[in-house]
Amino acid sequence: MRGIVTAGGYVPFRRLRRSAVPELLGSGGGKGTRAVASHDEDTTTMGLEAARLALAAVPAAAPGALWFSTPTPAYVDKTNATAIHAALRLPAEVTALDFGGGLRSGVGALAAALAGGGSTLLVVADQRDGLPGSADEVAGADAAACLLVADDSPGAPVIAELLGAASATDEFTDRWRTPGERRSKVWEERFGETRYLPLGRDAWARGLKAAGVEATAVDRVVVTGMHARAAKALVARLGVESGAMVDDLSASVGQAGAAHPALLLASVLEQAEPGQTVALVHLADGAEVIVLRATGAIAGWTPARTVAEQVATGAELPYGKYLSWRGMLSPEPPRRPEPLRVQSPAAWRAEDWKYAFVGSRDRSSGAIHLPPSRVSMQGGAVDDMEPVCLAGTPGTIATFTIDRIAYSPSPPIVFAVVDFEGGGRYPVELTDVDADALRMGDRVEMTFRRLYSADGIHDYFWKARPVRQAHGG
């Protein structure tokens, strides 16, 4: 039996209220909110967050390959998946590959993984932009998702088995963006609708036939695509039972492009019951249909943090701050020198520390050192250490300071001294935080972020963020 072993979706903490757009511009906007990546996030960091959530639910999982798909990569030429590979501390023999850059790449990689063999960790992330006040800006979203595709095995059972799939492809120019551009351009909507409807219906019929199920027997249906009008029109033609359609999160999260199918699929699986049939339909340069059935193992699968919980704990971001983070508005920076570019040899030598937050533990005293040290601070033992990864270990704020002068793309900077559960203390920058609401004793967790970029090189490292509950605490 082949299918999905675990899944995780990541929705950034910040939300742009769509009604805030006309308050500044006088036009545009709409109802609801969209998810916004922080100034220190990109598709690589969001993808890692989704991967950490997915793998936390299945500790025994051992991916044989890592595939990372995004239309908005942090690098071209350089493979982006290798940073995720390093942060997850995957063995060198686990290949890490990028799959880009169209909107169809994410669901296409999922279909390929399901049809293939071995264990593949599929990570998909997207960061959607648009001109200020445009439909793409307010309807878009930033998000990521991760799906582990493999054969059923002890300790890592399949929670959703593949029943069947189908694909329909056609060449037509509906939405496009040339390399280097941030803004997508769109053809007149009616043209795209006339192409997507027959393609979607054809793939749907063949996908159900391959799965051996009738439309009325599908319990949960996900229909998504950047062409909202075509997706909505297709829903009425699928012949499914009333109530089977899944909320596409457009009102609360927005449309996350290539990442949206996997994000919605992760969200559906988090709520699925054994025996339920789930169908995913995605429209982009054609149509993809994937039909799955939740297995009995899904009852014992506990997601680390559900998509619904993340949607419920978001916080509003002012529209002016959003424009600043997106580089569309340039406020005066702090009068301090900008950081220098990262040195590749030094970063490579400290790879475990830099990408996976791995310190050292003295074997004799148990003292934990952050960053790793050769000499123990307790007893002075030399080179008698073992690695200890604290990326998944929560901590408590011992003290903190707010710096409004240091260089930052989004001042002020909040630094805190964090005491980790089980030992270890480290001064770390905080993110996704309201500085005025911060208190000593607050609980935090580690998150992988981009500190800054210089000379085209991104300096990735770990920050801490407040631990939040689904009720918003």
C-alpha positions in Angstrom: 0.0 0.0 0.0 1.4 3.4 -1.1 0.3 6.8 0.0 0.8 9.6 2.5 2.5 8.7 5.8 2.3 12.2 7.4 1.5 15.8 6.5 2.0 19.2 7.9 0.9 22.7 6.8 2.5 26.0 7.8 0.7 29.3 7.9 2.7 32.4 8.9 1.7 34.2 12.0 0.9 37.6 10.4 -2.3 38.5 8.7 -3.2 41.4 6.4 -6.7 42.6 6.8 -8.0 43.1 3.3 -10.1 46.1 4.3 -6.9 47.9 5.3 -5.9 48.2 1.7 -8.5 50.8 0.6 -7.9 52.7 3.9 -4.5 53.6 2.6 -4.9 53.4 -1.2 -8.6 54.4 -1.6 -9.3 51.3 -3.7 -8.9 47.6 -3.8 -9.3 45.4 -0.7 -12.1 43.0 0.2 -13.3 40.8 3.0 -11.3 38.5 5.3 -7.5 38.3 5.7 -4.5 36.9 3.9 -1.4 35.2 5.5 1.8 37.1 5.2 5.4 35.8 5.6 7.4 37.8 8.0 10.3 40.0 6.9 12.6 37.2 8.0 10.8 34.4 6.2 11.0 33.1 2.6 9.9 29.9 0.9 12.9 28.0 2.3 12.2 28.8 5.9 8.4 28.3 5.5 9.1 24.9 3.8 11.3 23.8 6.7 8.5 24.8 9.2 6.1 22.6 7.3 8.6 19.7 7.2 9.3 19.9 10.9 5.6 19.7 11.7 5.1 16.7 9.4 8.0 14.7 10.7 7.3 15.5 14.4 4.2 13.4 14.1 6.1 10.3 12.8 9.5 10.1 14.5 10.3 6.8 12.9 10.0 8.2 9.3 13.2 8.0 7.3 12.9 9.9 4.0 15.0 8.5 1.1 14.6 11.8 -0.9 13.7 15.4 -0.3 11.9 17.3 -3.1 11.3 21.0 -2.7 8.9 22.8 -5.0 8.4 26.5 -5.2 7.8 29.1 -7.9 9.4 31.8 -5.7 12.8 30.4 -4.7 15.3 32.2 -2.5 18.0 31.2 -4.9 18.3 30.3 -8.6 21.4 28.2 -9.7 21.9 27.1 -6.1 19.6 24.3 -4.8 17.2 25.6 -2.2 16.4 22.1 -0.9 19.9 21.7 0.6 19.2 24.2 3.4 16.1 22.2 4.4 18.1 19.0 4.2 20.8 20.5 6.5 18.2 21.8 9.0 16.5 18.4 9.2 19.9 16.7 9.6 19.2 14.2 6.9 22.0 11.9 5.9 24.2 12.9 2.9 22.9 9.9 0.9 19.3 11.4 1.0 19.1 13.4 -2.2 17.7 17.0 -2.1 16.3 18.4 -5.3 14.3 21.5 -6.4 11.1 21.3 -8.4 10.0 24.6 -9.9 8.8 27.0 -10.9 5.2 26.9 -12.2 2.0 26.8 -10.1 1.6 23.1 -11.2 4.9 22.0 -9.9 3.8 21.2 -6.3 0.9 19.0 -7.1 2.8 17.5 -10.0 5.7 16.5 -7.7 3.1 15.0 -5.4 1.6 12.9 -8.2 5.1 11.8 -9.3 6.0 10.8 -5.7 2.8 8.8 -5.3 3.3 7.0 -8.6 7.0 6.2 -7.9 8.8 4.2 -5.2 10.8 4.8 -2.1 10.2 7.4 0.6 9.9 11.0 -0.6 9.6 14.0 1.6 7.8 16.6 -0.5 8.0 20.2 0.6 6.0 22.9 -1.2 6.1 26.6 -0.5 5.0 29.8 -2.2 5.0 33.5 -1.5 2.4 35.4 -3.6 2.9 39.0 -4.6 1.0 41.6 -6.5 1.0 45.3 -7.2 -0.4 47.4 -4.3 -4.2 47.2 -4.3 -4.3 44.4 -6.9 -6.5 41.3 -6.8 -3.4 39.1 -6.6 -2.1 41.1 -3.6 -5.3 40.8 -1.5 -6.3 37.3 -2.6 -2.8 35.7 -2.5 -1.1 34.1 0.5 2.2 32.9 1.8 2.3 29.3 3.1 3.9 25.9 2.9 3.1 22.3 3.3 4.9 19.0 3.5 3.8 15.4 2.7 5.8 12.3 3.3 4.9 9.8 0.5 6.0 6.1 1.0 4.9 2.5 1.2 3.3 1.3 4.4 5.9 0.2 7.0 6.1 -0.5 10.8 6.4 2.7 12.8 5.5 4.8 9.7 2.1 3.5 8.5 0.3 5.1 5.5 -2.6 7.3 6.8 -4.1 7.9 3.3 -3.6 5.4 0.6 -3.6 6.2 -3.1 -6.7 5.0 -4.9 -6.2 6.6 -8.3 -5.1 9.7 -10.1 -5.5 11.5 -13.5 -3.9 14.4 -15.3 -5.1 16.7 -18.2 -2.6 19.0 -19.9 -3.1 21.9 -22.4 -1.0 24.8 -23.5 -2.7 28.1 -23.2 -1.6 31.4 -21.7 -3.8 32.2 -18.7 -1.4 33.4 -16.0 2.3 34.2 -16.5 5.3 35.8 -15.0 8.7 36.2 -16.7 11.9 35.5 -14.7 12.8 38.4 -12.4 9.3 39.8 -12.2 7.3 39.8 -9.0 4.0 40.6 -10.5 2.0 38.0 -12.4 -0.1 38.9 -15.4 -3.5 37.4 -16.1 -5.5 37.0 -19.3 -9.2 37.8 -19.4 -11.0 35.5 -17.0 -13.6 34.0 -19.3 -10.9 32.6 -21.6 -9.3 30.7 -18.7 -12.6 29.4 -17.6 -13.5 28.0 -21.0 -10.3 26.0 -20.9 -10.2 24.8 -17.3 -13.7 23.5 -17.1 -13.4 20.8 -19.8 -9.9 19.9 -18.6 -11.1 19.6 -15.0 -14.1 17.5 -15.8 -12.1 15.2 -18.0 -9.4 14.6 -15.3 -12.1 14.2 -12.6 -13.9 11.5 -14.6 -10.7 9.6 -15.3 -9.4 10.0 -11.8 -12.6 8.6 -10.3 -12.5 5.7 -12.8 -8.9 4.9 -11.9 -9.9 5.0 -8.2 -13.0 2.8 -8.7 -15.3 5.2 -6.9 -18.4 7.2 -7.8 -18.5 11.0 -7.3 -21.3 10.6 -4.7 -19.0 8.3 -2.7 -16.3 10.9 -2.2 -16.5 12.2 1.3 -14.2 15.3 1.1 -13.3 17.2 -2.1 -10.6 19.9 -2.4 -10.8 22.1 -5.5 -8.2 24.8 -5.8 -6.3 26.9 -8.3 -5.3 30.5 -8.9 -8.2 30.9 -11.3 -10.9 31.3 -8.7 -13.7 31.7 -11.2 -12.9 28.4 -12.9 -12.5 26.6 -9.7 -15.8 27.8 -8.4 -17.5 26.9 -11.7 -16.0 23.4 -11.7 -17.3 22.7 -8.2 -20.9 22.8 -9.4 -20.1 20.2 -12.1 -18.4 17.5 -10.1 -21.6 15.7 -9.0 -20.5 15.3 -5.4 -22.8 15.2 -2.4 -23.8 18.4 -0.6 -21.4 19.1 2.2 -18.5 17.3 0.6 -16.7 20.4 -0.5 -13.9 21.6 1.7 -13.3 25.2 2.8 -10.5 26.4 0.5 -9.3 28.9 3.2 -9.5 31.8 0.8 -11.3 34.0 3.4 -8.8 33.4 6.3 -5.5 32.5 4.6 -5.8 33.4 1.0 -4.6 31.5 -2.1 -1.0 30.2 -1.6 -0.3 29.3 -5.2 1.7 26.2 -5.7 1.6 25.4 -2.0 -2.2 25.6 -1.7 -3.2 22.1 -2.9 -0.8 20.4 -0.4 -1.8 22.9 2.4 -5.5 22.0 1.9 -4.8 18.3 1.7 -2.8 18.5 5.0 -5.7 20.3 6.6 -8.3 17.8 5.3 -6.2 14.8 6.6 -5.9 16.4 10.0 -9.7 16.1 10.3 -10.3 12.9 8.3 -11.7 9.7 9.7 -10.7 6.1 8.8 -12.4 5.0 5.6 -13.2 8.5 4.3 -12.4 9.1 0.6 -10.6 12.4 -0.2 -10.2 13.9 -3.7 -7.9 16.7 -4.6 -8.5 18.7 -7.8 -6.0 21.4 -8.9 -6.3 23.7 -11.9 -3.0 25.1 -13.3 -2.1 24.7 -17.0 -4.5 21.8 -17.0 -5.8 19.8 -14.2 -4.6 17.2 -11.7 -6.8 14.8 -9.7 -5.6 12.7 -6.9 -8.0 10.3 -5.0 -7.0 9.0 -1.5 -8.7 6.9 1.2 -7.9 7.5 4.9 -6.7 4.3 6.5 -7.2 3.0 10.1 -3.8 4.4 10.9 -5.0 7.9 10.7 -6.9 7.5 14.0 -3.5 7.1 15.7 -1.8 10.0 13.9 -1.5 13.2 15.9 -0.5 16.3 14.0 2.1 18.4 15.8 0.1 21.6 15.1 -2.9 21.7 12.8 -3.6 24.2 10.0 -6.8 25.2 11.9 -4.8 26.0 15.0 -2.4 28.2 13.1 -5.3 30.0 11.3 -6.8 30.7 14.7 -3.7 32.2 16.2 -2.7 34.8 13.6 -2.2 38.5 14.4 -2.9 41.5 12.2 -0.1 43.3 10.3 -0.5 47.0 9.3 -0.7 47.5 5.5 2.2 49.9 5.6 4.4 47.3 7.3 3.4 44.8 4.8 4.5 47.1 1.9 7.8 47.7 3.7 8.4 44.0 4.2 7.6 43.4 0.5 10.1 46.0 -0.6 7.3 48.2 -2.1 7.8 51.0 0.4 11.2 52.1 1.7 11.2 53.6 5.2 14.4 55.2 6.5 16.6 52.4 7.9 18.4 52.7 11.3 21.6 54.7 11.0 23.9 51.7 11.5 26.1 49.8 9.0 24.4 47.0 7.1 25.7 43.5 7.8 28.4 41.9 5.7 27.9 38.9 3.5 28.2 35.4 5.0 31.5 33.6 4.5 30.8 30.3 2.9 33.8 28.3 4.5 32.8 29.4 8.0 29.2 28.6 7.4 30.0 25.2 6.1 32.3 24.4 9.1 29.4 25.2 11.4 26.7 23.6 9.4 25.1 21.6 12.2 25.0 24.6 14.5 23.9 27.1 11.9 21.2 25.0 10.2 20.0 22.5 12.8 20.8 24.3 16.1 23.0 21.5 17.3 25.0 22.2 20.5 27.2 19.9 22.5 26.7 18.0 25.7 29.6 17.1 28.1 29.4 13.3 28.5 30.7 13.4 32.1 28.8 16.4 33.6 25.8 16.6 31.2 26.4 20.3 30.7 25.0 21.7 27.4 26.9 24.2 25.4 25.4 26.7 23.0 27.1 27.2 20.6 29.0 23.8 20.7 32.3 23.8 22.6 35.3 21.5 22.8 36.0 22.4 26.5 33.3 21.8 29.1 32.2 24.7 31.3 31.8 22.2 34.1 34.9 20.3 35.0 37.0 21.4 32.0 36.9 18.1 30.1 38.3 18.5 26.6 36.8 16.9 23.4 34.5 14.7 25.4 31.3 16.0 23.9 28.2 14.5 22.1 26.0 16.5 19.7 22.6 17.6 21.0 19.9 19.2 18.8 17.7 21.8 20.5 15.7 23.0 17.5 12.6 21.2 18.8 13.2 22.0 22.5 11.0 24.7 24.1 12.5 27.3 26.4 11.7 30.0 28.9 12.7 33.7 28.7 15.1 34.5 31.5 15.6 38.1 30.5 15.2 40.3 27.4 16.0 43.6 25.8 14.4 45.7 23.1 16.9 47.4 20.7 15.5 50.2 18.6 18.9 51.3 17.1 20.5 48.1 15.7 20.1 47.4 12.0 16.9 45.5 11.1 14.6 45.4 8.1 11.7 45.7 10.7 12.9 47.4 13.9 12.9 47.1 16.9 14.9 43.9 17.5 14.0 41.9 20.6 16.8 39.8 22.1 16.2 37.3 24.9 18.3 35.0 27.0 16.5 31.6 26.8 16.8 28.7 29.2 16.0 25.5 27.4 14.2 22.5 28.9 16.8 19.9 30.1 19.6 22.5 30.1 21.3 25.0 27.9 21.1 28.8 27.8 21.5 31.0 24.8 20.9 34.7 23.8 18.6 34.6 20.8 16.6 37.1 18.7 12.8 36.8 18.9 10.4 37.0 16.0 6.6 37.0 15.5 6.4 38.9 18.8 4.7 41.9 20.2 7.5 43.6 22.1 5.1 45.5 24.5 3.4 42.3 25.5 6.6 40.3 26.2 7.3 39.2 29.8 10.1 37.3 31.5 9.0 33.7 32.0 7.2 33.5 28.7 7.5 30.2 26.9 9.2 30.2 23.4 10.1 27.7 20.7 12.8 27.8 18.0 12.1 28.7 14.4 14.4 28.8 11.4 14.6 32.3 9.8 16.6 34.5 7.5 18.6 37.0 9.5 19.5 39.1 6.5 20.8 39.1 3.0 24.0 40.6 1.7 25.6 40.3 -1.8 22.8 37.9 -2.7 23.6 35.5 0.0 21.0 34.7 2.7 22.1 34.3 6.2 19.9 31.6 7.8 19.8 30.9 11.5 17.4 30.2 14.4 15.3 32.6 16.3 12.7 32.1 19.0 9.0 32.8 18.9 6.3 32.8 21.6 4.5 29.5 22.1 0.8 30.1 21.3 -2.3 28.1 21.9 -5.2 27.6 19.5 -7.4 29.9 21.6 -5.0 32.8 20.9 -3.1 32.7 24.2 
